[in-house]
Structures are given as C-alpha cells and as structure tokens.
Amino acid sequence: MKFTITASSDERDLIQCAQLMSETDPWITLQRDYNSCMDAMHGDYKEVYIVKRNYQVLGFIVLQMAGVFKGYIQSICVSPDARSSGIGTELIRFAEKRIFSVSPNVFMLVSTFNTKAADLYFRLGYKKIGILENFAADGLDEFLLRKTIGSLKSFSSTNR
C-alpha cells in the first residue's frame, strides 16, 4: 500500500483521529472516551501527522515537541483494517526524522498489555528504560521507551 504522511490541524481530520483512537485498543482498555481522545489532539507544541486514503484517516501520530521530553511520541494509532501494512512503521520513522532534527531522543509509552505494538517498537530499536505502574489507569502499567542518537550535551554542541 502506498501512502503519504502529512501534517494536519484540520478539525475534520482530528475528529476522525479521535474517533478512531477511542474505538480501538489500547485506548478502549485504557478507558479513553472520544472526548479525552479529542483533547489529546490539541495543545501547545503538539504536531499531528496523518495517513489518509479517500478522505479517511488510516493512521496518525501525535508528537509533543517541547518540555523535558521534547520529542515524545504521545500517540500512534492505525486503523484495524490497515494494520500490518507498514503504516505504523512509516509513521514512527517519519516522527524519528522530525524529532532527531531537534533532539537526540525519542520517547514513548506503550501499555504492557499491548505486546504487538511493543514488539514493533523493540524491532525499530527502542529500549525499555522504565515502567510506570498504574500510570494510565489502576492496574495498567506502561513501559517508558527511548531511542537515542546521543546525549543532550553532545547534541546541543553539534547543533549550535
């Protein structure tokens, strides 16, 4: 499947993203309703990138590009009927290129029960650096993942 990743702040796209997110796991298990998913699409320093086919969102990624964890992949979601097509991998590679242009680190969380997604992230070179117990909901833990190309100090000295 051939697809293009584009930035979007179009409210119609963001509504589709929030709907897709609220109707699929891990967000169902994490008890995220449509409104909380819609809130996740908005905010300072957030960037949303989408993959569409015929006006339908097939997948998206939300980046947080400021703060201590500048370069945080907040959410990645691929429609169930488009999974295993390479969209998730390409969204992550796209995000890494964007993030590594301004930071030496990419961070993300993955629910410990979301083993298929975790396997993808590990294959793409992410390392588990911690566990956040009872983070999103009671009884549900998250792995904190990081992929790096260097320290903050070495990165800032080469990018002056």
N, C-alpha and C positions, 0 to 999 in steps of 0.2 A: 504494500500500500504506500503510495506516495502522498506526502503531506507537507504542509508549511506551518511553521510556528510563527505567530505574530503577537505583538503586544496588543492588549485591549483594555480600554477603560469604558467601553460602550456598555451601558447599563443592561441592555438586552443580552449581551454575552455573559455578563456577570450573573444575571438571573439564571441563565442556563447552567452556569458553573455551579452555583449554589444548589440548584435543584438536583443536578447530577450527584454532587457530593452528598447531599442529605439522603439520597435514595440508594447509596451503595456503602459497602463496608470499606474501611473500618469505621466510618462515621456513624453508621447505624448502631454498631456495638458500643461506640463511644457516646451514644445518645445525643448526637448533634442534630438538632432540627433545622429546618430550612432557614429560619431567622438567624441562628448562630452561624450557619454556613455563609449566609449573605453578609453578615458582619465581618467574616474572615476575608472577604474580597476587598474591603475598604480599609483605608488607614494611611497615615503618613509613611512615606518611603516604601510602600508596597508596590510591587510590579506583578501584573498578571499576564501570562503568556498562554495562548490557546492554540489548539489544533481544531480546525473545523472542516466539515465536508457538507456541501449544500446547506449552508447556514446553521448546521447542527454542530454543537461543540462535542468533539470526540474525546478531548482530554485537555488538561490545563495544569499549570504550575504557578504557585504564588510564592514570590520571593520577598523577604524583608531585607532591605538594603541599608539599614542604619543600626546603630547601637553596638553593644559589646559583641553580639553575634551577627555583625554585618555579614551578609551572605548566608542567611538562614533560609533554607527551603521550608516554608511554612506548610504548604500543602501540595500534593501532587495527586491527580485523580485521572483515571482513564475509564471511559465508559466500558461496562462489562462486555459489550459486543465488539469492542475494539482492542481488548486486551490480547497480549501475545502477538501484537502486530508491529512492535518496535516503537510505538508512540511514547511509552513511559521512558524507555532508554534514551530516545532522542530529546525528550523534554529535559531530562536530567543533564545530558551532555550540553544542551543549549544553556541551561542555568549555570553549569560549571564555567562555561566560557564567559558568561556575563559576570559572574561573581569573581572569578580569578582575575578579571581586569581591574578590580578594585580591592581585593582582599586575598590573602593566601589560604583562606579556609572556607570550606563549605560545611555547614552544619545542617542536620535534620533530625527529627524524631521519627521513630517507627514503633508502632504498638507491638509488644512482644507476641501477641497472638497473630499478627499479620506476617506470617512466615514467608509467604510468596514474595511480598514486597521486600522484606528484609533480605531474602536470598538475592534478589536483583541488586540491591544496594551493595551488598558484600561483593558480588561479582564485578561491580563497577568500581571497586577499590575503597569503599567506605569502611571505616574501622569503628567498632563499638568502643566508646570511651566512657560509658557510664550507664547506669539505669536510674530512671526516675520512677520510684514506686508510687502507686496511687496518684499518678500525675493528672491524667485527663478525667478519670472517674475512680471511685473507690474500687479496689481490686484489679485495676487495669494499669499495667506498668508500660513504660516507654523506654526504648533504648535511645541514648543520645549517640549520634553518629557524626563522624568528621572525616573529611577528605582534605588533604593539605598539600600545598606546594612549597611550604616553608613557614618560618616564624613570622610574627608580626614585625619584629625588628628588621629582619633581613629583607622582607617585602617592602617595608616603607623606605629603607635606604636605597633600594634599586628603583623605586618609582617616584623619586623626587624630581 
